[in-house]
Amino acid sequence: MASEPPYLYLTTIGRRTGRQHTIEIWFVAHAGCWYVMSGEPESSDWVKNLRANPVVSWRVGSRDAPQMQGTARIVGREDDPAVAQAVEALMQAKYNWNSGLIVELRPA
């Protein structure tokens, strides 16, 4: 994990505007997917956007990195406990933080 970059650049489609919206966010990779967490899921625009339209794109490490496309899904801790526990452990090890809504980014 030491070689893994600290940031991922997640692009969602605005639920009202239809325009692309990109954020810089902490992430971890696990089992062929990327995972991000929102500490404020009810007020984060990016979470509201992906709930309205789960089609997303992302770049790992820099805004100039190759773009990946896929879909986002909320990982329920009760519905998918193994994934949630793995992601929380990876986030804790990488950032010393693992609290919030887990979102999976699955490549197309």
Secondary structure, 3 states (H helix, E strand, C coil): CCCCCCEEEEEEECCCCCCEEEEEEECEEECCEEEEEECCCCCCHHHHHHHHCCEEEEEECCCCCCEEEEEEEEECCCCCHHHHHHHHHHHHHHHCCCCCEEEEEEEC
